[in-house]
Amino acid sequence: MKPLSEMTTEELWEALIALDASRPEDTALRLALRLELRRAAAREWPPDDAPTPGSAGRAGSQDG
């Protein structure tokens, strides 16, 4: 099994589903997986208003 920090959102989601089926009482592990799922999602799908490479500092700048 991969370390959590190297798993994709799809892999983490599948792990959560498997955990729900096999160990529904393991709240600590479920919370850890959900936290890592959020981190992976932020890595894979940055917010729409996040600057893209090459655009930093350009948006909204005006002279004068």
N, CA, C, O and CB atoms as a CASP TS submission, in Angstrom:
PFRMAT TS
TARGET T0000
AUTHOR 0000-0000-0000
METHOD Language model
MODEL 1
PARENT N/A
ATOM      1  N   MET     1       0.836  -1.180   0.000  1.00  0.00           N
ATOM      2  CA  MET     1       0.000   0.000   0.000  1.00  0.00           C
ATOM      3  C   MET     1       0.884   1.247   0.000  1.00  0.00           C
ATOM      4  O   MET     1       1.913   1.292   0.674  1.00  0.00           O
ATOM      5  CB  MET     1      -0.953  -0.004   1.215  1.00  0.00           C
ATOM      6  N   LYS     2       0.470   2.247  -0.758  1.00  0.00           N
ATOM      7  CA  LYS     2       1.194   3.513  -0.840  1.00  0.00           C
ATOM      8  C   LYS     2       1.022   4.323   0.443  1.00  0.00           C
ATOM      9  O   LYS     2       0.041   4.150   1.166  1.00  0.00           O
ATOM     10  CB  LYS     2       0.712   4.327  -2.048  1.00  0.00           C
ATOM     11  N   PRO     3       1.985   5.211   0.725  1.00  0.00           N
ATOM     12  CA  PRO     3       1.755   6.166   1.806  1.00  0.00           C
ATOM     13  C   PRO     3       0.576   7.076   1.432  1.00  0.00           C
ATOM     14  O   PRO     3       0.364   7.357   0.253  1.00  0.00           O
ATOM     15  CB  PRO     3       3.044   7.010   2.089  1.00  0.00           C
ATOM     16  N   LEU     4      -0.175   7.527   2.411  1.00  0.00           N
ATOM     17  CA  LEU     4      -1.345   8.365   2.140  1.00  0.00           C
ATOM     18  C   LEU     4      -0.985   9.591   1.309  1.00  0.00           C
ATOM     19  O   LEU     4      -1.746   9.982   0.424  1.00  0.00           O
ATOM     20  CB  LEU     4      -1.993   8.801   3.446  1.00  0.00           C
ATOM     21  N   SER     5       0.160  10.198   1.582  1.00  0.00           N
ATOM     22  CA  SER     5       0.537  11.429   0.892  1.00  0.00           C
ATOM     23  C   SER     5       0.805  11.215  -0.599  1.00  0.00           C
ATOM     24  O   SER     5       0.854  12.184  -1.357  1.00  0.00           O
ATOM     25  CB  SER     5       1.763  12.024   1.546  1.00  0.00           C
ATOM     26  N   GLU     6       0.979   9.974  -1.028  1.00  0.00           N
ATOM     27  CA  GLU     6       1.229   9.684  -2.439  1.00  0.00           C
ATOM     28  C   GLU     6      -0.004   9.168  -3.176  1.00  0.00           C
ATOM     29  O   GLU     6       0.053   8.931  -4.382  1.00  0.00           O
ATOM     30  CB  GLU     6       2.338   8.675  -2.558  1.00  0.00           C
ATOM     31  N   MET     7      -1.113   8.994  -2.468  1.00  0.00           N
ATOM     32  CA  MET     7      -2.319   8.459  -3.081  1.00  0.00           C
ATOM     33  C   MET     7      -3.092   9.559  -3.802  1.00  0.00           C
ATOM     34  O   MET     7      -3.074  10.717  -3.382  1.00  0.00           O
ATOM     35  CB  MET     7      -3.204   7.792  -2.026  1.00  0.00           C
ATOM     36  N   THR     8      -3.764   9.195  -4.881  1.00  0.00           N
ATOM     37  CA  THR     8      -4.619  10.126  -5.608  1.00  0.00           C
ATOM     38  C   THR     8      -5.976  10.196  -4.916  1.00  0.00           C
ATOM     39  O   THR     8      -6.272   9.403  -4.022  1.00  0.00           O
ATOM     40  CB  THR     8      -4.775   9.697  -7.098  1.00  0.00           C
ATOM     41  N   THR     9      -6.795  11.155  -5.342  1.00  0.00           N
ATOM     42  CA  THR     9      -8.125  11.261  -4.750  1.00  0.00           C
ATOM     43  C   THR     9      -8.932   9.992  -5.000  1.00  0.00           C
ATOM     44  O   THR     9      -9.683   9.553  -4.128  1.00  0.00           O
ATOM     45  CB  THR     9      -8.867  12.478  -5.312  1.00  0.00           C
ATOM     46  N   GLU    10      -8.784   9.404  -6.176  1.00  0.00           N
ATOM     47  CA  GLU    10      -9.518   8.170  -6.480  1.00  0.00           C
ATOM     48  C   GLU    10      -9.093   7.037  -5.551  1.00  0.00           C
ATOM     49  O   GLU    10      -9.935   6.296  -5.043  1.00  0.00           O
ATOM     50  CB  GLU    10      -9.296   7.759  -7.946  1.00  0.00           C
ATOM     51  N   GLU    11      -7.796   6.905  -5.330  1.00  0.00           N
ATOM     52  CA  GLU    11      -7.291   5.859  -4.437  1.00  0.00           C
ATOM     53  C   GLU    11      -7.753   6.086  -2.997  1.00  0.00           C
ATOM     54  O   GLU    11      -8.122   5.139  -2.302  1.00  0.00           O
ATOM     55  CB  GLU    11      -5.760   5.807  -4.494  1.00  0.00           C
ATOM     56  N   LEU    12      -7.730   7.343  -2.555  1.00  0.00           N
ATOM     57  CA  LEU    12      -8.183   7.643  -1.201  1.00  0.00           C
ATOM     58  C   LEU    12      -9.675   7.375  -1.042  1.00  0.00           C
ATOM     59  O   LEU    12     -10.107   6.852  -0.015  1.00  0.00           O
ATOM     60  CB  LEU    12      -7.873   9.092  -0.850  1.00  0.00           C
ATOM     61  N   TRP    13     -10.461   7.730  -2.051  1.00  0.00           N
ATOM     62  CA  TRP    13     -11.905   7.485  -2.003  1.00  0.00           C
ATOM     63  C   TRP    13     -12.180   5.978  -1.906  1.00  0.00           C
ATOM     64  O   TRP    13     -13.025   5.544  -1.122  1.00  0.00           O
ATOM     65  CB  TRP    13     -12.606   8.086  -3.257  1.00  0.00           C
ATOM     66  N   GLU    14     -11.461   5.191  -2.706  1.00  0.00           N
ATOM     67  CA  GLU    14     -11.627   3.731  -2.662  1.00  0.00           C
ATOM     68  C   GLU    14     -11.232   3.182  -1.293  1.00  0.00           C
ATOM     69  O   GLU    14     -11.859   2.250  -0.789  1.00  0.00           O
ATOM     70  CB  GLU    14     -10.784   3.056  -3.765  1.00  0.00           C
ATOM     71  N   ALA    15     -10.197   3.760  -0.696  1.00  0.00           N
ATOM     72  CA  ALA    15      -9.787   3.326   0.642  1.00  0.00           C
ATOM     73  C   ALA    15     -10.867   3.640   1.675  1.00  0.00           C
ATOM     74  O   ALA    15     -11.122   2.839   2.574  1.00  0.00           O
ATOM     75  CB  ALA    15      -8.464   4.000   1.042  1.00  0.00           C
ATOM     76  N   LEU    16     -11.502   4.809   1.545  1.00  0.00           N
ATOM     77  CA  LEU    16     -12.597   5.150   2.461  1.00  0.00           C
ATOM     78  C   LEU    16     -13.763   4.187   2.319  1.00  0.00           C
ATOM     79  O   LEU    16     -14.342   3.766   3.321  1.00  0.00           O
ATOM     80  CB  LEU    16     -13.074   6.578   2.213  1.00  0.00           C
ATOM     81  N   ILE    17     -14.114   3.834   1.099  1.00  0.00           N
ATOM     82  CA  ILE    17     -15.211   2.892   0.864  1.00  0.00           C
ATOM     83  C   ILE    17     -14.871   1.530   1.480  1.00  0.00           C
ATOM     84  O   ILE    17     -15.709   0.910   2.135  1.00  0.00           O
ATOM     85  CB  ILE    17     -15.493   2.745  -0.659  1.00  0.00           C
ATOM     86  N   ALA    18     -13.641   1.075   1.263  1.00  0.00           N
ATOM     87  CA  ALA    18     -13.215  -0.211   1.827  1.00  0.00           C
ATOM     88  C   ALA    18     -13.216  -0.157   3.358  1.00  0.00           C
ATOM     89  O   ALA    18     -13.594  -1.125   4.017  1.00  0.00           O
ATOM     90  CB  ALA    18     -11.808  -0.591   1.307  1.00  0.00           C
ATOM     91  N   LEU    19     -12.793   0.974   3.915  1.00  0.00           N
ATOM     92  CA  LEU    19     -12.776   1.127   5.371  1.00  0.00           C
ATOM     93  C   LEU    19     -14.190   1.076   5.933  1.00  0.00           C
ATOM     94  O   LEU    19     -14.427   0.429   6.953  1.00  0.00           O
ATOM     95  CB  LEU    19     -12.095   2.446   5.768  1.00  0.00           C
ATOM     96  N   ASP    20     -15.124   1.746   5.284  1.00  0.00           N
ATOM     97  CA  ASP    20     -16.513   1.721   5.741  1.00  0.00           C
ATOM     98  C   ASP    20     -17.061   0.299   5.765  1.00  0.00           C
ATOM     99  O   ASP    20     -17.835  -0.059   6.652  1.00  0.00           O
ATOM    100  CB  ASP    20     -17.385   2.602   4.845  1.00  0.00           C
ATOM    101  N   ALA    21     -16.659  -0.506   4.791  1.00  0.00           N
ATOM    102  CA  ALA    21     -17.149  -1.877   4.714  1.00  0.00           C
ATOM    103  C   ALA    21     -16.474  -2.795   5.737  1.00  0.00           C
ATOM    104  O   ALA    21     -17.122  -3.670   6.312  1.00  0.00           O
ATOM    105  CB  ALA    21     -16.933  -2.422   3.317  1.00  0.00           C
ATOM    106  N   SER    22     -15.171  -2.592   5.961  1.00  0.00           N
ATOM    107  CA  SER    22     -14.446  -3.538   6.799  1.00  0.00           C
ATOM    108  C   SER    22     -14.293  -3.111   8.257  1.00  0.00           C
ATOM    109  O   SER    22     -14.272  -3.961   9.147  1.00  0.00           O
ATOM    110  CB  SER    22     -13.106  -3.765   6.222  1.00  0.00           C
ATOM    111  N   ARG    23     -14.184  -1.797   8.515  1.00  0.00           N
ATOM    112  CA  ARG    23     -13.968  -1.321   9.884  1.00  0.00           C
ATOM    113  C   ARG    23     -14.747  -0.040  10.134  1.00  0.00           C
ATOM    114  O   ARG    23     -14.143   1.017  10.315  1.00  0.00           O
ATOM    115  CB  ARG    23     -12.471  -1.090  10.150  1.00  0.00           C
ATOM    116  N   PRO    24     -16.045  -0.108  10.148  1.00  0.00           N
ATOM    117  CA  PRO    24     -16.857   1.104  10.294  1.00  0.00           C
ATOM    118  C   PRO    24     -16.659   1.829  11.630  1.00  0.00           C
ATOM    119  O   PRO    24     -16.994   3.008  11.745  1.00  0.00           O
ATOM    120  CB  PRO    24     -18.307   0.751  10.138  1.00  0.00           C
ATOM    121  N   GLU    25     -16.126   1.147  12.624  1.00  0.00           N
ATOM    122  CA  GLU    25     -15.935   1.765  13.937  1.00  0.00           C
ATOM    123  C   GLU    25     -14.618   2.530  14.049  1.00  0.00           C
ATOM    124  O   GLU    25     -14.390   3.186  15.066  1.00  0.00           O
ATOM    125  CB  GLU    25     -15.994   0.708  15.012  1.00  0.00           C
ATOM    126  N   ASP    26     -13.746   2.471  13.049  1.00  0.00           N
ATOM    127  CA  ASP    26     -12.419   3.098  13.116  1.00  0.00           C
ATOM    128  C   ASP    26     -12.494   4.577  12.705  1.00  0.00           C
ATOM    129  O   ASP    26     -12.121   4.946  11.591  1.00  0.00           O
ATOM    130  CB  ASP    26     -11.416   2.339  12.205  1.00  0.00           C
ATOM    131  N   THR    27     -12.978   5.398  13.616  1.00  0.00           N
ATOM    132  CA  THR    27     -13.188   6.816  13.345  1.00  0.00           C
ATOM    133  C   THR    27     -11.877   7.550  13.098  1.00  0.00           C
ATOM    134  O   THR    27     -11.814   8.415  12.224  1.00  0.00           O
ATOM    135  CB  THR    27     -13.927   7.462  14.499  1.00  0.00           C
ATOM    136  N   ALA    28     -10.844   7.227  13.837  1.00  0.00           N
ATOM    137  CA  ALA    28      -9.561   7.916  13.678  1.00  0.00           C
ATOM    138  C   ALA    28      -8.988   7.705  12.280  1.00  0.00           C
ATOM    139  O   ALA    28      -8.515   8.653  11.652  1.00  0.00           O
ATOM    140  CB  ALA    28      -8.560   7.428  14.732  1.00  0.00           C
ATOM    141  N   LEU    29      -9.030   6.484  11.797  1.00  0.00           N
ATOM    142  CA  LEU    29      -8.511   6.205  10.459  1.00  0.00           C
ATOM    143  C   LEU    29      -9.384   6.875   9.400  1.00  0.00           C
ATOM    144  O   LEU    29      -8.868   7.395   8.410  1.00  0.00           O
ATOM    145  CB  LEU    29      -8.438   4.683  10.212  1.00  0.00           C
ATOM    146  N   ARG    30     -10.677   6.866   9.597  1.00  0.00           N
ATOM    147  CA  ARG    30     -11.589   7.516   8.652  1.00  0.00           C
ATOM    148  C   ARG    30     -11.288   9.016   8.569  1.00  0.00           C
ATOM    149  O   ARG    30     -11.237   9.580   7.476  1.00  0.00           O
ATOM    150  CB  ARG    30     -13.064   7.283   9.072  1.00  0.00           C
ATOM    151  N   LEU    31     -11.091   9.658   9.721  1.00  0.00           N
ATOM    152  CA  LEU    31     -10.775  11.087   9.731  1.00  0.00           C
ATOM    153  C   LEU    31      -9.435  11.373   9.058  1.00  0.00           C
ATOM    154  O   LEU    31      -9.302  12.360   8.334  1.00  0.00           O
ATOM    155  CB  LEU    31     -10.758  11.612  11.164  1.00  0.00           C
ATOM    156  N   ALA    32      -8.448  10.520   9.292  1.00  0.00           N
ATOM    157  CA  ALA    32      -7.148  10.702   8.649  1.00  0.00           C
ATOM    158  C   ALA    32      -7.269  10.576   7.129  1.00  0.00           C
ATOM    159  O   ALA    32      -6.667  11.355   6.389  1.00  0.00           O
ATOM    160  CB  ALA    32      -6.135   9.676   9.187  1.00  0.00           C
ATOM    161  N   LEU    33      -8.038   9.605   6.672  1.00  0.00           N
ATOM    162  CA  LEU    33      -8.235   9.436   5.232  1.00  0.00           C
ATOM    163  C   LEU    33      -8.981  10.622   4.629  1.00  0.00           C
ATOM    164  O   LEU    33      -8.644  11.075   3.535  1.00  0.00           O
ATOM    165  CB  LEU    33      -8.999   8.143   4.949  1.00  0.00           C
ATOM    166  N   ARG    34      -9.981  11.124   5.329  1.00  0.00           N
ATOM    167  CA  ARG    34     -10.738  12.277   4.820  1.00  0.00           C
ATOM    168  C   ARG    34      -9.861  13.524   4.751  1.00  0.00           C
ATOM    169  O   ARG    34      -9.959  14.293   3.795  1.00  0.00           O
ATOM    170  CB  ARG    34     -11.966  12.548   5.706  1.00  0.00           C
ATOM    171  N   LEU    35      -9.010  13.733   5.748  1.00  0.00           N
ATOM    172  CA  LEU    35      -8.094  14.861   5.722  1.00  0.00           C
ATOM    173  C   LEU    35      -7.140  14.746   4.536  1.00  0.00           C
ATOM    174  O   LEU    35      -6.901  15.725   3.829  1.00  0.00           O
ATOM    175  CB  LEU    35      -7.307  14.944   7.038  1.00  0.00           C
ATOM    176  N   GLU    36      -6.605  13.563   4.323  1.00  0.00           N
ATOM    177  CA  GLU    36      -5.686  13.367   3.204  1.00  0.00           C
ATOM    178  C   GLU    36      -6.418  13.500   1.873  1.00  0.00           C
ATOM    179  O   GLU    36      -5.840  13.976   0.896  1.00  0.00           O
ATOM    180  CB  GLU    36      -5.008  11.993   3.300  1.00  0.00           C
ATOM    181  N   LEU    37      -7.682  13.087   1.824  1.00  0.00           N
ATOM    182  CA  LEU    37      -8.485  13.254   0.613  1.00  0.00           C
ATOM    183  C   LEU    37      -8.635  14.738   0.282  1.00  0.00           C
ATOM    184  O   LEU    37      -8.533  15.127  -0.881  1.00  0.00           O
ATOM    185  CB  LEU    37      -9.875  12.596   0.784  1.00  0.00           C
ATOM    186  N   ARG    38      -8.876  15.566   1.298  1.00  0.00           N
ATOM    187  CA  ARG    38      -8.971  17.011   1.068  1.00  0.00           C
ATOM    188  C   ARG    38      -7.662  17.578   0.553  1.00  0.00           C
ATOM    189  O   ARG    38      -7.658  18.404  -0.359  1.00  0.00           O
ATOM    190  CB  ARG    38      -9.376  17.729   2.349  1.00  0.00           C
ATOM    191  N   ARG    39      -6.546  17.141   1.130  1.00  0.00           N
ATOM    192  CA  ARG    39      -5.232  17.622   0.668  1.00  0.00           C
ATOM    193  C   ARG    39      -4.979  17.198  -0.780  1.00  0.00           C
ATOM    194  O   ARG    39      -4.503  17.993  -1.591  1.00  0.00           O
ATOM    195  CB  ARG    39      -4.101  17.084   1.584  1.00  0.00           C
ATOM    196  N   ALA    40      -5.295  15.961  -1.096  1.00  0.00           N
ATOM    197  CA  ALA    40      -5.087  15.474  -2.462  1.00  0.00           C
ATOM    198  C   ALA    40      -5.982  16.228  -3.444  1.00  0.00           C
ATOM    199  O   ALA    40      -5.549  16.566  -4.546  1.00  0.00           O
ATOM    200  CB  ALA    40      -5.362  13.959  -2.545  1.00  0.00           C
ATOM    201  N   ALA    41      -7.213  16.488  -3.052  1.00  0.00           N
ATOM    202  CA  ALA    41      -8.123  17.229  -3.925  1.00  0.00           C
ATOM    203  C   ALA    41      -7.598  18.638  -4.169  1.00  0.00           C
ATOM    204  O   ALA    41      -7.665  19.133  -5.294  1.00  0.00           O
ATOM    205  CB  ALA    41      -9.535  17.284  -3.314  1.00  0.00           C
ATOM    206  N   ALA    42      -7.083  19.283  -3.144  1.00  0.00           N
ATOM    207  CA  ALA    42      -6.523  20.624  -3.309  1.00  0.00           C
ATOM    208  C   ALA    42      -5.311  20.599  -4.232  1.00  0.00           C
ATOM    209  O   ALA    42      -5.069  21.546  -4.980  1.00  0.00           O
ATOM    210  CB  ALA    42      -6.136  21.215  -1.948  1.00  0.00           C
ATOM    211  N   ARG    43      -4.558  19.515  -4.174  1.00  0.00           N
ATOM    212  CA  ARG    43      -3.383  19.358  -5.039  1.00  0.00           C
ATOM    213  C   ARG    43      -3.807  19.123  -6.485  1.00  0.00           C
ATOM    214  O   ARG    43      -3.235  19.700  -7.410  1.00  0.00           O
ATOM    215  CB  ARG    43      -2.501  18.192  -4.550  1.00  0.00           C
ATOM    216  N   GLU    44      -4.811  18.275  -6.672  1.00  0.00           N
ATOM    217  CA  GLU    44      -5.235  17.887  -8.014  1.00  0.00           C
ATOM    218  C   GLU    44      -6.165  18.904  -8.654  1.00  0.00           C
ATOM    219  O   GLU    44      -6.149  19.072  -9.873  1.00  0.00           O
ATOM    220  CB  GLU    44      -5.914  16.546  -7.967  1.00  0.00           C
ATOM    221  N   TRP    45      -6.977  19.589  -7.848  1.00  0.00           N
ATOM    222  CA  TRP    45      -7.948  20.549  -8.379  1.00  0.00           C
ATOM    223  C   TRP    45      -7.827  21.860  -7.624  1.00  0.00           C
ATOM    224  O   TRP    45      -8.598  22.107  -6.697  1.00  0.00           O
ATOM    225  CB  TRP    45      -9.393  19.995  -8.277  1.00  0.00           C
ATOM    226  N   PRO    46      -6.872  22.710  -8.000  1.00  0.00           N
ATOM    227  CA  PRO    46      -6.745  23.992  -7.290  1.00  0.00           C
ATOM    228  C   PRO    46      -7.992  24.845  -7.515  1.00  0.00           C
ATOM    229  O   PRO    46      -8.694  24.659  -8.509  1.00  0.00           O
ATOM    230  CB  PRO    46      -5.478  24.759  -7.759  1.00  0.00           C
ATOM    231  N   PRO    47      -8.273  25.775  -6.606  1.00  0.00           N
ATOM    232  CA  PRO    47      -9.461  26.627  -6.764  1.00  0.00           C
ATOM    233  C   PRO    47      -9.389  27.442  -8.049  1.00  0.00           C
ATOM    234  O   PRO    47      -8.305  27.735  -8.553  1.00  0.00           O
ATOM    235  CB  PRO    47      -9.612  27.568  -5.558  1.00  0.00           C
ATOM    236  N   ASP    48     -10.560  27.803  -8.573  1.00  0.00           N
ATOM    237  CA  ASP    48     -10.623  28.551  -9.824  1.00  0.00           C
ATOM    238  C   ASP    48      -9.918  29.896  -9.742  1.00  0.00           C
ATOM    239  O   ASP    48      -9.400  30.372 -10.752  1.00  0.00           O
ATOM    240  CB  ASP    48     -12.055  28.760 -10.222  1.00  0.00           C
ATOM    241  N   ASP    49      -9.883  30.521  -8.574  1.00  0.00           N
ATOM    242  CA  ASP    49      -9.267  31.831  -8.455  1.00  0.00           C
ATOM    243  C   ASP    49      -7.773  31.778  -8.127  1.00  0.00           C
ATOM    244  O   ASP    49      -7.144  32.818  -7.933  1.00  0.00           O
ATOM    245  CB  ASP    49      -9.979  32.617  -7.407  1.00  0.00           C
ATOM    246  N   ALA    50      -7.203  30.568  -8.064  1.00  0.00           N
ATOM    247  CA  ALA    50      -5.774  30.436  -7.794  1.00  0.00           C
ATOM    248  C   ALA    50      -4.991  30.889  -9.018  1.00  0.00           C
ATOM    249  O   ALA    50      -5.384  30.587 -10.144  1.00  0.00           O
ATOM    250  CB  ALA    50      -5.409  28.975  -7.416  1.00  0.00           C
ATOM    251  N   PRO    51      -3.880  31.615  -8.817  1.00  0.00           N
ATOM    252  CA  PRO    51      -3.086  32.046  -9.966  1.00  0.00           C
ATOM    253  C   PRO    51      -2.479  30.859 -10.696  1.00  0.00           C
ATOM    254  O   PRO    51      -2.017  29.905 -10.071  1.00  0.00           O
ATOM    255  CB  PRO    51      -1.986  33.002  -9.524  1.00  0.00           C
ATOM    256  N   THR    52      -2.482  30.922 -11.989  1.00  0.00           N
ATOM    257  CA  THR    52      -1.858  29.885 -12.796  1.00  0.00           C
ATOM    258  C   THR    52      -0.418  30.292 -13.060  1.00  0.00           C
ATOM    259  O   THR    52      -0.100  31.479 -12.993  1.00  0.00           O
ATOM    260  CB  THR    52      -2.633  29.658 -14.131  1.00  0.00           C
ATOM    261  N   PRO    53       0.455  29.351 -13.355  1.00  0.00           N
ATOM    262  CA  PRO    53       1.847  29.713 -13.618  1.00  0.00           C
ATOM    263  C   PRO    53       1.925  30.753 -14.733  1.00  0.00           C
ATOM    264  O   PRO    53       1.316  30.587 -15.790  1.00  0.00           O
ATOM    265  CB  PRO    53       2.671  28.463 -13.990  1.00  0.00           C
ATOM    266  N   GLY    54       2.675  31.818 -14.490  1.00  0.00           N
ATOM    267  CA  GLY    54       2.849  32.865 -15.488  1.00  0.00           C
ATOM    268  C   GLY    54       1.854  33.996 -15.369  1.00  0.00           C
ATOM    269  O   GLY    54       1.994  35.004 -16.061  1.00  0.00           O
ATOM    270  N   SER    55       0.831  33.862 -14.498  1.00  0.00           N
ATOM    271  CA  SER    55      -0.174  34.920 -14.379  1.00  0.00           C
ATOM    272  C   SER    55      -0.078  35.682 -13.060  1.00  0.00           C
ATOM    273  O   SER    55      -0.825  36.637 -12.851  1.00  0.00           O
ATOM    274  CB  SER    55      -1.558  34.330 -14.519  1.00  0.00           C
ATOM    275  N   ALA    56       0.800  35.292 -12.191  1.00  0.00           N
ATOM    276  CA  ALA    56       0.911  35.931 -10.879  1.00  0.00           C
ATOM    277  C   ALA    56       1.288  37.401 -11.035  1.00  0.00           C
ATOM    278  O   ALA    56       2.227  37.745 -11.753  1.00  0.00           O
ATOM    279  CB  ALA    56       1.952  35.200 -10.004  1.00  0.00           C
ATOM    280  N   GLY    57       0.542  38.251 -10.355  1.00  0.00           N
ATOM    281  CA  GLY    57       0.842  39.665 -10.374  1.00  0.00           C
ATOM    282  C   GLY    57       0.234  40.430 -11.530  1.00  0.00           C
ATOM    283  O   GLY    57       0.341  41.655 -11.564  1.00  0.00           O
ATOM    284  N   ARG    58      -0.396  39.764 -12.473  1.00  0.00           N
ATOM    285  CA  ARG    58      -0.970  40.444 -13.625  1.00  0.00           C
ATOM    286  C   ARG    58      -2.409  40.851 -13.412  1.00  0.00           C
ATOM    287  O   ARG    58      -2.818  41.933 -13.834  1.00  0.00           O
ATOM    288  CB  ARG    58      -0.875  39.574 -14.827  1.00  0.00           C
ATOM    289  N   ALA    59      -3.168  40.013 -12.774  1.00  0.00           N
ATOM    290  CA  ALA    59      -4.603  40.267 -12.624  1.00  0.00           C
ATOM    291  C   ALA    59      -4.843  41.472 -11.731  1.00  0.00           C
ATOM    292  O   ALA    59      -4.301  41.559 -10.629  1.00  0.00           O
ATOM    293  CB  ALA    59      -5.316  39.034 -12.051  1.00  0.00           C
ATOM    294  N   GLY    60      -5.659  42.396 -12.213  1.00  0.00           N
ATOM    295  CA  GLY    60      -6.069  43.536 -11.415  1.00  0.00           C
ATOM    296  C   GLY    60      -5.029  44.628 -11.280  1.00  0.00           C
ATOM    297  O   GLY    60      -5.277  45.611 -10.582  1.00  0.00           O
ATOM    298  N   SER    61      -3.887  44.502 -11.909  1.00  0.00           N
ATOM    299  CA  SER    61      -2.888  45.565 -11.773  1.00  0.00           C
ATOM    300  C   SER    61      -3.202  46.687 -12.742  1.00  0.00           C
ATOM    301  O   SER    61      -3.517  46.454 -13.909  1.00  0.00           O
ATOM    302  CB  SER    61      -1.462  45.023 -12.019  1.00  0.00           C
ATOM    303  N   GLN    62      -3.111  47.902 -12.241  1.00  0.00           N
ATOM    304  CA  GLN    62      -3.396  49.083 -13.064  1.00  0.00           C
ATOM    305  C   GLN    62      -2.320  50.118 -12.814  1.00  0.00           C
ATOM    306  O   GLN    62      -1.833  50.268 -11.694  1.00  0.00           O
ATOM    307  CB  GLN    62      -4.809  49.670 -12.754  1.00  0.00           C
ATOM    308  N   ASP    63      -1.961  50.818 -13.851  1.00  0.00           N
ATOM    309  CA  ASP    63      -0.990  51.908 -13.716  1.00  0.00           C
ATOM    310  C   ASP    63      -1.745  53.195 -13.425  1.00  0.00           C
ATOM    311  O   ASP    63      -2.705  53.521 -14.123  1.00  0.00           O
ATOM    312  CB  ASP    63      -0.115  52.055 -15.003  1.00  0.00           C
ATOM    313  N   GLY    64      -1.320  53.933 -12.396  1.00  0.00           N
ATOM    314  CA  GLY    64      -1.849  55.256 -12.131  1.00  0.00           C
ATOM    315  C   GLY    64      -2.972  55.242 -11.247  1.00  0.00           C
ATOM    316  O   GLY    64      -3.524  56.296 -10.934  1.00  0.00           O
TER
END
